[in-house]
Amino acid sequence: MPLFSLLPGLRSLDLDLLLVMMILVLLLLMDQLLKLLLLLGKLPLHLQNLRMDLELDLDKVGTL
């Protein structure tokens, strides 16, 4: 069953626009997944260190 028959409104959309929307949704889902992993404490160590470095840099900027 083709996608266009499921969602008739998509037929009028440009395929480039559809691709951009799909990429944005994927980025949003990846961001939410990283936040969830961070909350669970399951983020890989190198990403935790990067996050801590970014927080320190932001603190320095805030005190200027």
mmCIF file of the N, C-alpha and C atoms, coordinates in Angstrom:
data_MODEL
# 
_entry.id   MODEL 
# 
loop_
_atom_site.group_PDB 
_atom_site.id 
_atom_site.type_symbol 
_atom_site.label_atom_id 
_atom_site.label_alt_id 
_atom_site.label_comp_id 
_atom_site.label_asym_id 
_atom_site.label_entity_id 
_atom_site.label_seq_id 
_atom_site.pdbx_PDB_ins_code 
_atom_site.Cartn_x 
_atom_site.Cartn_y 
_atom_site.Cartn_z 
_atom_site.occupancy 
_atom_site.B_iso_or_equiv 
_atom_site.pdbx_formal_charge 
_atom_site.auth_seq_id 
_atom_site.auth_comp_id 
_atom_site.auth_asym_id 
_atom_site.auth_atom_id 
_atom_site.pdbx_PDB_model_num 
ATOM 1   N N  . MET A 1 1  ? 0.842  -1.172 0.000  1.00 0.00 ? 1  MET A N  1 
ATOM 2   C CA . MET A 1 1  ? 0.000  0.000  0.000  1.00 0.00 ? 1  MET A CA 1 
ATOM 3   C C  . MET A 1 1  ? 0.896  1.247  0.000  1.00 0.00 ? 1  MET A C  1 
ATOM 4   N N  . PRO A 1 2  ? 0.800  2.073  -1.011 1.00 0.00 ? 2  PRO A N  1 
ATOM 5   C CA . PRO A 1 2  ? 1.678  3.240  -1.092 1.00 0.00 ? 2  PRO A CA 1 
ATOM 6   C C  . PRO A 1 2  ? 1.340  4.287  -0.024 1.00 0.00 ? 2  PRO A C  1 
ATOM 7   N N  . LEU A 1 3  ? 2.362  5.051  0.327  1.00 0.00 ? 3  LEU A N  1 
ATOM 8   C CA . LEU A 1 3  ? 2.216  6.089  1.344  1.00 0.00 ? 3  LEU A CA 1 
ATOM 9   C C  . LEU A 1 3  ? 1.192  7.133  0.927  1.00 0.00 ? 3  LEU A C  1 
ATOM 10  N N  . PHE A 1 4  ? 1.157  7.474  -0.349 1.00 0.00 ? 4  PHE A N  1 
ATOM 11  C CA . PHE A 1 4  ? 0.264  8.526  -0.809 1.00 0.00 ? 4  PHE A CA 1 
ATOM 12  C C  . PHE A 1 4  ? -1.205 8.149  -0.671 1.00 0.00 ? 4  PHE A C  1 
ATOM 13  N N  . SER A 1 5  ? -1.502 6.859  -0.735 1.00 0.00 ? 5  SER A N  1 
ATOM 14  C CA . SER A 1 5  ? -2.902 6.471  -0.578 1.00 0.00 ? 5  SER A CA 1 
ATOM 15  C C  . SER A 1 5  ? -3.320 6.525  0.892  1.00 0.00 ? 5  SER A C  1 
ATOM 16  N N  . LEU A 1 6  ? -2.358 6.393  1.791  1.00 0.00 ? 6  LEU A N  1 
ATOM 17  C CA . LEU A 1 6  ? -2.678 6.489  3.218  1.00 0.00 ? 6  LEU A CA 1 
ATOM 18  C C  . LEU A 1 6  ? -2.916 7.941  3.631  1.00 0.00 ? 6  LEU A C  1 
ATOM 19  N N  . LEU A 1 7  ? -2.103 8.847  3.105  1.00 0.00 ? 7  LEU A N  1 
ATOM 20  C CA . LEU A 1 7  ? -2.193 10.259 3.453  1.00 0.00 ? 7  LEU A CA 1 
ATOM 21  C C  . LEU A 1 7  ? -2.377 11.075 2.178  1.00 0.00 ? 7  LEU A C  1 
ATOM 22  N N  . PRO A 1 8  ? -3.611 11.299 1.765  1.00 0.00 ? 8  PRO A N  1 
ATOM 23  C CA . PRO A 1 8  ? -3.836 11.968 0.485  1.00 0.00 ? 8  PRO A CA 1 
ATOM 24  C C  . PRO A 1 8  ? -3.288 13.393 0.436  1.00 0.00 ? 8  PRO A C  1 
ATOM 25  N N  . GLY A 1 9  ? -3.135 14.049 1.589  1.00 0.00 ? 9  GLY A N  1 
ATOM 26  C CA . GLY A 1 9  ? -2.607 15.407 1.603  1.00 0.00 ? 9  GLY A CA 1 
ATOM 27  C C  . GLY A 1 9  ? -1.151 15.473 1.178  1.00 0.00 ? 9  GLY A C  1 
ATOM 28  N N  . LEU A 1 10 ? -0.421 14.365 1.305  1.00 0.00 ? 10 LEU A N  1 
ATOM 29  C CA . LEU A 1 10 ? 0.997  14.366 0.936  1.00 0.00 ? 10 LEU A CA 1 
ATOM 30  C C  . LEU A 1 10 ? 1.206  14.438 -0.569 1.00 0.00 ? 10 LEU A C  1 
ATOM 31  N N  . ARG A 1 11 ? 0.201  14.069 -1.341 1.00 0.00 ? 11 ARG A N  1 
ATOM 32  C CA . ARG A 1 11 ? 0.347  14.066 -2.800 1.00 0.00 ? 11 ARG A CA 1 
ATOM 33  C C  . ARG A 1 11 ? 0.628  15.473 -3.322 1.00 0.00 ? 11 ARG A C  1 
ATOM 34  N N  . SER A 1 12 ? 0.062  16.480 -2.671 1.00 0.00 ? 12 SER A N  1 
ATOM 35  C CA . SER A 1 12 ? 0.239  17.849 -3.157 1.00 0.00 ? 12 SER A CA 1 
ATOM 36  C C  . SER A 1 12 ? 1.554  18.469 -2.673 1.00 0.00 ? 12 SER A C  1 
ATOM 37  N N  . LEU A 1 13 ? 2.195  17.859 -1.681 1.00 0.00 ? 13 LEU A N  1 
ATOM 38  C CA . LEU A 1 13 ? 3.454  18.413 -1.173 1.00 0.00 ? 13 LEU A CA 1 
ATOM 39  C C  . LEU A 1 13 ? 4.614  18.119 -2.115 1.00 0.00 ? 13 LEU A C  1 
ATOM 40  N N  . ASP A 1 14 ? 5.540  19.024 -2.151 1.00 0.00 ? 14 ASP A N  1 
ATOM 41  C CA . ASP A 1 14 ? 6.756  18.804 -2.909 1.00 0.00 ? 14 ASP A CA 1 
ATOM 42  C C  . ASP A 1 14 ? 7.598  17.738 -2.193 1.00 0.00 ? 14 ASP A C  1 
ATOM 43  N N  . LEU A 1 15 ? 8.227  16.855 -2.918 1.00 0.00 ? 15 LEU A N  1 
ATOM 44  C CA . LEU A 1 15 ? 8.997  15.786 -2.287 1.00 0.00 ? 15 LEU A CA 1 
ATOM 45  C C  . LEU A 1 15 ? 10.205 16.320 -1.530 1.00 0.00 ? 15 LEU A C  1 
ATOM 46  N N  . ASP A 1 16 ? 10.775 17.438 -1.980 1.00 0.00 ? 16 ASP A N  1 
ATOM 47  C CA . ASP A 1 16 ? 11.895 18.035 -1.243 1.00 0.00 ? 16 ASP A CA 1 
ATOM 48  C C  . ASP A 1 16 ? 11.444 18.511 0.127  1.00 0.00 ? 16 ASP A C  1 
ATOM 49  N N  . LEU A 1 17 ? 10.278 19.121 0.161  1.00 0.00 ? 17 LEU A N  1 
ATOM 50  C CA . LEU A 1 17 ? 9.733  19.589 1.428  1.00 0.00 ? 17 LEU A CA 1 
ATOM 51  C C  . LEU A 1 17 ? 9.456  18.408 2.352  1.00 0.00 ? 17 LEU A C  1 
ATOM 52  N N  . LEU A 1 18 ? 8.941  17.336 1.802  1.00 0.00 ? 18 LEU A N  1 
ATOM 53  C CA . LEU A 1 18 ? 8.670  16.139 2.582  1.00 0.00 ? 18 LEU A CA 1 
ATOM 54  C C  . LEU A 1 18 ? 9.965  15.569 3.160  1.00 0.00 ? 18 LEU A C  1 
ATOM 55  N N  . LEU A 1 19 ? 11.026 15.551 2.361  1.00 0.00 ? 19 LEU A N  1 
ATOM 56  C CA . LEU A 1 19 ? 12.319 15.061 2.827  1.00 0.00 ? 19 LEU A CA 1 
ATOM 57  C C  . LEU A 1 19 ? 12.865 15.933 3.956  1.00 0.00 ? 19 LEU A C  1 
ATOM 58  N N  . VAL A 1 20 ? 12.762 17.236 3.815  1.00 0.00 ? 20 VAL A N  1 
ATOM 59  C CA . VAL A 1 20 ? 13.229 18.150 4.860  1.00 0.00 ? 20 VAL A CA 1 
ATOM 60  C C  . VAL A 1 20 ? 12.432 17.937 6.141  1.00 0.00 ? 20 VAL A C  1 
ATOM 61  N N  . MET A 1 21 ? 11.125 17.762 6.016  1.00 0.00 ? 21 MET A N  1 
ATOM 62  C CA . MET A 1 21 ? 10.299 17.537 7.206  1.00 0.00 ? 21 MET A CA 1 
ATOM 63  C C  . MET A 1 21 ? 10.679 16.222 7.892  1.00 0.00 ? 21 MET A C  1 
ATOM 64  N N  . MET A 1 22 ? 10.957 15.192 7.109  1.00 0.00 ? 22 MET A N  1 
ATOM 65  C CA . MET A 1 22 ? 11.344 13.913 7.692  1.00 0.00 ? 22 MET A CA 1 
ATOM 66  C C  . MET A 1 22 ? 12.685 14.028 8.411  1.00 0.00 ? 22 MET A C  1 
ATOM 67  N N  . ILE A 1 23 ? 13.630 14.763 7.838  1.00 0.00 ? 23 ILE A N  1 
ATOM 68  C CA . ILE A 1 23 ? 14.931 14.954 8.481  1.00 0.00 ? 23 ILE A CA 1 
ATOM 69  C C  . ILE A 1 23 ? 14.771 15.715 9.792  1.00 0.00 ? 23 ILE A C  1 
ATOM 70  N N  . LEU A 1 24 ? 13.930 16.748 9.797  1.00 0.00 ? 24 LEU A N  1 
ATOM 71  C CA . LEU A 1 24 ? 13.699 17.507 11.024 1.00 0.00 ? 24 LEU A CA 1 
ATOM 72  C C  . LEU A 1 24 ? 13.074 16.642 12.114 1.00 0.00 ? 24 LEU A C  1 
ATOM 73  N N  . VAL A 1 25 ? 12.147 15.795 11.729 1.00 0.00 ? 25 VAL A N  1 
ATOM 74  C CA . VAL A 1 25 ? 11.527 14.891 12.707 1.00 0.00 ? 25 VAL A CA 1 
ATOM 75  C C  . VAL A 1 25 ? 12.564 13.916 13.257 1.00 0.00 ? 25 VAL A C  1 
ATOM 76  N N  . LEU A 1 26 ? 13.424 13.398 12.405 1.00 0.00 ? 26 LEU A N  1 
ATOM 77  C CA . LEU A 1 26 ? 14.467 12.483 12.876 1.00 0.00 ? 26 LEU A CA 1 
ATOM 78  C C  . LEU A 1 26 ? 15.432 13.182 13.832 1.00 0.00 ? 26 LEU A C  1 
ATOM 79  N N  . LEU A 1 27 ? 15.814 14.414 13.530 1.00 0.00 ? 27 LEU A N  1 
ATOM 80  C CA . LEU A 1 27 ? 16.690 15.166 14.421 1.00 0.00 ? 27 LEU A CA 1 
ATOM 81  C C  . LEU A 1 27 ? 16.028 15.406 15.764 1.00 0.00 ? 27 LEU A C  1 
ATOM 82  N N  . LEU A 1 28 ? 14.747 15.711 15.738 1.00 0.00 ? 28 LEU A N  1 
ATOM 83  C CA . LEU A 1 28 ? 14.009 15.924 16.975 1.00 0.00 ? 28 LEU A CA 1 
ATOM 84  C C  . LEU A 1 28 ? 13.961 14.648 17.805 1.00 0.00 ? 28 LEU A C  1 
ATOM 85  N N  . LEU A 1 29 ? 13.733 13.519 17.151 1.00 0.00 ? 29 LEU A N  1 
ATOM 86  C CA . LEU A 1 29 ? 13.699 12.241 17.861 1.00 0.00 ? 29 LEU A CA 1 
ATOM 87  C C  . LEU A 1 29 ? 15.070 11.898 18.439 1.00 0.00 ? 29 LEU A C  1 
ATOM 88  N N  . MET A 1 30 ? 16.134 12.189 17.689 1.00 0.00 ? 30 MET A N  1 
ATOM 89  C CA . MET A 1 30 ? 17.481 11.917 18.196 1.00 0.00 ? 30 MET A CA 1 
ATOM 90  C C  . MET A 1 30 ? 17.777 12.784 19.419 1.00 0.00 ? 30 MET A C  1 
ATOM 91  N N  . ASP A 1 31 ? 17.342 14.046 19.385 1.00 0.00 ? 31 ASP A N  1 
ATOM 92  C CA . ASP A 1 31 ? 17.545 14.940 20.517 1.00 0.00 ? 31 ASP A CA 1 
ATOM 93  C C  . ASP A 1 31 ? 16.805 14.423 21.747 1.00 0.00 ? 31 ASP A C  1 
ATOM 94  N N  . GLN A 1 32 ? 15.580 13.962 21.554 1.00 0.00 ? 32 GLN A N  1 
ATOM 95  C CA . GLN A 1 32 ? 14.802 13.432 22.678 1.00 0.00 ? 32 GLN A CA 1 
ATOM 96  C C  . GLN A 1 32 ? 15.437 12.154 23.221 1.00 0.00 ? 32 GLN A C  1 
ATOM 97  N N  . LEU A 1 33 ? 15.987 11.331 22.342 1.00 0.00 ? 33 LEU A N  1 
ATOM 98  C CA . LEU A 1 33 ? 16.641 10.104 22.782 1.00 0.00 ? 33 LEU A CA 1 
ATOM 99  C C  . LEU A 1 33 ? 17.890 10.423 23.605 1.00 0.00 ? 33 LEU A C  1 
ATOM 100 N N  . LEU A 1 34 ? 18.673 11.410 23.169 1.00 0.00 ? 34 LEU A N  1 
ATOM 101 C CA . LEU A 1 34 ? 19.850 11.803 23.936 1.00 0.00 ? 34 LEU A CA 1 
ATOM 102 C C  . LEU A 1 34 ? 19.463 12.340 25.312 1.00 0.00 ? 34 LEU A C  1 
ATOM 103 N N  . LYS A 1 35 ? 18.388 13.117 25.373 1.00 0.00 ? 35 LYS A N  1 
ATOM 104 C CA . LYS A 1 35 ? 17.927 13.630 26.665 1.00 0.00 ? 35 LYS A CA 1 
ATOM 105 C C  . LYS A 1 35 ? 17.487 12.487 27.575 1.00 0.00 ? 35 LYS A C  1 
ATOM 106 N N  . LEU A 1 36 ? 16.809 11.504 27.012 1.00 0.00 ? 36 LEU A N  1 
ATOM 107 C CA . LEU A 1 36 ? 16.359 10.367 27.798 1.00 0.00 ? 36 LEU A CA 1 
ATOM 108 C C  . LEU A 1 36 ? 17.552 9.564  28.313 1.00 0.00 ? 36 LEU A C  1 
ATOM 109 N N  . LEU A 1 37 ? 18.531 9.321  27.450 1.00 0.00 ? 37 LEU A N  1 
ATOM 110 C CA . LEU A 1 37 ? 19.723 8.595  27.877 1.00 0.00 ? 37 LEU A CA 1 
ATOM 111 C C  . LEU A 1 37 ? 20.475 9.363  28.952 1.00 0.00 ? 37 LEU A C  1 
ATOM 112 N N  . LEU A 1 38 ? 20.497 10.672 28.821 1.00 0.00 ? 38 LEU A N  1 
ATOM 113 C CA . LEU A 1 38 ? 21.159 11.510 29.806 1.00 0.00 ? 38 LEU A CA 1 
ATOM 114 C C  . LEU A 1 38 ? 20.459 11.402 31.153 1.00 0.00 ? 38 LEU A C  1 
ATOM 115 N N  . LEU A 1 39 ? 19.128 11.414 31.131 1.00 0.00 ? 39 LEU A N  1 
ATOM 116 C CA . LEU A 1 39 ? 18.367 11.293 32.375 1.00 0.00 ? 39 LEU A CA 1 
ATOM 117 C C  . LEU A 1 39 ? 18.587 9.934  33.028 1.00 0.00 ? 39 LEU A C  1 
ATOM 118 N N  . LEU A 1 40 ? 18.708 8.919  32.212 1.00 0.00 ? 40 LEU A N  1 
ATOM 119 C CA . LEU A 1 40 ? 18.904 7.573  32.743 1.00 0.00 ? 40 LEU A CA 1 
ATOM 120 C C  . LEU A 1 40 ? 20.345 7.311  33.148 1.00 0.00 ? 40 LEU A C  1 
ATOM 121 N N  . GLY A 1 41 ? 21.246 8.232  32.797 1.00 0.00 ? 41 GLY A N  1 
ATOM 122 C CA . GLY A 1 41 ? 22.649 8.049  33.128 1.00 0.00 ? 41 GLY A CA 1 
ATOM 123 C C  . GLY A 1 41 ? 23.336 7.040  32.239 1.00 0.00 ? 41 GLY A C  1 
ATOM 124 N N  . LYS A 1 42 ? 22.778 6.769  31.092 1.00 0.00 ? 42 LYS A N  1 
ATOM 125 C CA . LYS A 1 42 ? 23.327 5.763  30.187 1.00 0.00 ? 42 LYS A CA 1 
ATOM 126 C C  . LYS A 1 42 ? 24.099 6.374  29.029 1.00 0.00 ? 42 LYS A C  1 
ATOM 127 N N  . LEU A 1 43 ? 24.346 7.675  29.098 1.00 0.00 ? 43 LEU A N  1 
ATOM 128 C CA . LEU A 1 43 ? 25.066 8.337  28.023 1.00 0.00 ? 43 LEU A CA 1 
ATOM 129 C C  . LEU A 1 43 ? 26.519 7.875  28.027 1.00 0.00 ? 43 LEU A C  1 
ATOM 130 N N  . PRO A 1 44 ? 27.103 7.576  26.890 1.00 0.00 ? 44 PRO A N  1 
ATOM 131 C CA . PRO A 1 44 ? 28.505 7.162  26.848 1.00 0.00 ? 44 PRO A CA 1 
ATOM 132 C C  . PRO A 1 44 ? 29.409 8.206  27.488 1.00 0.00 ? 44 PRO A C  1 
ATOM 133 N N  . LEU A 1 45 ? 30.510 7.735  28.050 1.00 0.00 ? 45 LEU A N  1 
ATOM 134 C CA . LEU A 1 45 ? 31.385 8.590  28.852 1.00 0.00 ? 45 LEU A CA 1 
ATOM 135 C C  . LEU A 1 45 ? 31.922 9.781  28.073 1.00 0.00 ? 45 LEU A C  1 
ATOM 136 N N  . HIS A 1 46 ? 32.325 9.574  26.817 1.00 0.00 ? 46 HIS A N  1 
ATOM 137 C CA . HIS A 1 46 ? 32.885 10.698 26.061 1.00 0.00 ? 46 HIS A CA 1 
ATOM 138 C C  . HIS A 1 46 ? 31.838 11.767 25.788 1.00 0.00 ? 46 HIS A C  1 
ATOM 139 N N  . LEU A 1 47 ? 30.555 11.376 25.658 1.00 0.00 ? 47 LEU A N  1 
ATOM 140 C CA . LEU A 1 47 ? 29.496 12.373 25.472 1.00 0.00 ? 47 LEU A CA 1 
ATOM 141 C C  . LEU A 1 47 ? 29.193 13.089 26.783 1.00 0.00 ? 47 LEU A C  1 
ATOM 142 N N  . GLN A 1 48 ? 29.299 12.378 27.913 1.00 0.00 ? 48 GLN A N  1 
ATOM 143 C CA . GLN A 1 48 ? 29.100 13.028 29.209 1.00 0.00 ? 48 GLN A CA 1 
ATOM 144 C C  . GLN A 1 48 ? 30.181 14.067 29.448 1.00 0.00 ? 48 GLN A C  1 
ATOM 145 N N  . ASN A 1 49 ? 31.428 13.722 29.095 1.00 0.00 ? 49 ASN A N  1 
ATOM 146 C CA . ASN A 1 49 ? 32.528 14.665 29.275 1.00 0.00 ? 49 ASN A CA 1 
ATOM 147 C C  . ASN A 1 49 ? 32.339 15.889 28.387 1.00 0.00 ? 49 ASN A C  1 
ATOM 148 N N  . LEU A 1 50 ? 31.893 15.676 27.166 1.00 0.00 ? 50 LEU A N  1 
ATOM 149 C CA . LEU A 1 50 ? 31.649 16.788 26.249 1.00 0.00 ? 50 LEU A CA 1 
ATOM 150 C C  . LEU A 1 50 ? 30.550 17.691 26.802 1.00 0.00 ? 50 LEU A C  1 
ATOM 151 N N  . ARG A 1 51 ? 29.520 17.081 27.358 1.00 0.00 ? 51 ARG A N  1 
ATOM 152 C CA . ARG A 1 51 ? 28.426 17.861 27.933 1.00 0.00 ? 51 ARG A CA 1 
ATOM 153 C C  . ARG A 1 51 ? 28.922 18.687 29.111 1.00 0.00 ? 51 ARG A C  1 
ATOM 154 N N  . MET A 1 52 ? 29.746 18.102 29.953 1.00 0.00 ? 52 MET A N  1 
ATOM 155 C CA . MET A 1 52 ? 30.274 18.831 31.105 1.00 0.00 ? 52 MET A CA 1 
ATOM 156 C C  . MET A 1 52 ? 31.168 19.974 30.647 1.00 0.00 ? 52 MET A C  1 
ATOM 157 N N  . ASP A 1 53 ? 31.974 19.760 29.601 1.00 0.00 ? 53 ASP A N  1 
ATOM 158 C CA . ASP A 1 53 ? 32.823 20.824 29.074 1.00 0.00 ? 53 ASP A CA 1 
ATOM 159 C C  . ASP A 1 53 ? 31.985 21.974 28.543 1.00 0.00 ? 53 ASP A C  1 
ATOM 160 N N  . LEU A 1 54 ? 30.894 21.647 27.845 1.00 0.00 ? 54 LEU A N  1 
ATOM 161 C CA . LEU A 1 54 ? 30.014 22.689 27.316 1.00 0.00 ? 54 LEU A CA 1 
ATOM 162 C C  . LEU A 1 54 ? 29.354 23.475 28.443 1.00 0.00 ? 54 LEU A C  1 
ATOM 163 N N  . GLU A 1 55 ? 28.959 22.768 29.509 1.00 0.00 ? 55 GLU A N  1 
ATOM 164 C CA . GLU A 1 55 ? 28.345 23.458 30.636 1.00 0.00 ? 55 GLU A CA 1 
ATOM 165 C C  . GLU A 1 55 ? 29.347 24.396 31.300 1.00 0.00 ? 55 GLU A C  1 
ATOM 166 N N  . LEU A 1 56 ? 30.594 23.960 31.428 1.00 0.00 ? 56 LEU A N  1 
ATOM 167 C CA . LEU A 1 56 ? 31.619 24.819 32.026 1.00 0.00 ? 56 LEU A CA 1 
ATOM 168 C C  . LEU A 1 56 ? 31.851 26.052 31.165 1.00 0.00 ? 56 LEU A C  1 
ATOM 169 N N  . ASP A 1 57 ? 31.896 25.862 29.854 1.00 0.00 ? 57 ASP A N  1 
ATOM 170 C CA . ASP A 1 57 ? 32.087 27.000 28.947 1.00 0.00 ? 57 ASP A CA 1 
ATOM 171 C C  . ASP A 1 57 ? 30.920 27.975 29.052 1.00 0.00 ? 57 ASP A C  1 
ATOM 172 N N  . LEU A 1 58 ? 29.706 27.436 29.159 1.00 0.00 ? 58 LEU A N  1 
ATOM 173 C CA . LEU A 1 58 ? 28.541 28.311 29.280 1.00 0.00 ? 58 LEU A CA 1 
ATOM 174 C C  . LEU A 1 58 ? 28.553 29.057 30.606 1.00 0.00 ? 58 LEU A C  1 
ATOM 175 N N  . ASP A 1 59 ? 29.038 28.410 31.668 1.00 0.00 ? 59 ASP A N  1 
ATOM 176 C CA . ASP A 1 59 ? 29.153 29.096 32.953 1.00 0.00 ? 59 ASP A CA 1 
ATOM 177 C C  . ASP A 1 59 ? 30.142 30.245 32.874 1.00 0.00 ? 59 ASP A C  1 
ATOM 178 N N  . LYS A 1 60 ? 31.257 30.016 32.166 1.00 0.00 ? 60 LYS A N  1 
ATOM 179 C CA . LYS A 1 60 ? 32.252 31.080 32.012 1.00 0.00 ? 60 LYS A CA 1 
ATOM 180 C C  . LYS A 1 60 ? 31.669 32.262 31.252 1.00 0.00 ? 60 LYS A C  1 
ATOM 181 N N  . VAL A 1 61 ? 30.902 31.972 30.213 1.00 0.00 ? 61 VAL A N  1 
ATOM 182 C CA . VAL A 1 61 ? 30.292 33.043 29.428 1.00 0.00 ? 61 VAL A CA 1 
ATOM 183 C C  . VAL A 1 61 ? 29.286 33.812 30.288 1.00 0.00 ? 61 VAL A C  1 
ATOM 184 N N  . GLY A 1 62 ? 28.569 33.090 31.136 1.00 0.00 ? 62 GLY A N  1 
ATOM 185 C CA . GLY A 1 62 ? 27.566 33.739 31.983 1.00 0.00 ? 62 GLY A CA 1 
ATOM 186 C C  . GLY A 1 62 ? 28.172 34.657 33.032 1.00 0.00 ? 62 GLY A C  1 
ATOM 187 N N  . THR A 1 63 ? 29.422 34.421 33.412 1.00 0.00 ? 63 THR A N  1 
ATOM 188 C CA . THR A 1 63 ? 30.043 35.251 34.448 1.00 0.00 ? 63 THR A CA 1 
ATOM 189 C C  . THR A 1 63 ? 30.807 36.427 33.876 1.00 0.00 ? 63 THR A C  1 
ATOM 190 N N  . LEU A 1 64 ? 30.908 36.528 32.547 1.00 0.00 ? 64 LEU A N  1 
ATOM 191 C CA . LEU A 1 64 ? 31.629 37.657 31.952 1.00 0.00 ? 64 LEU A CA 1 
ATOM 192 C C  . LEU A 1 64 ? 30.832 38.941 32.037 1.00 0.00 ? 64 LEU A C  1 
# 
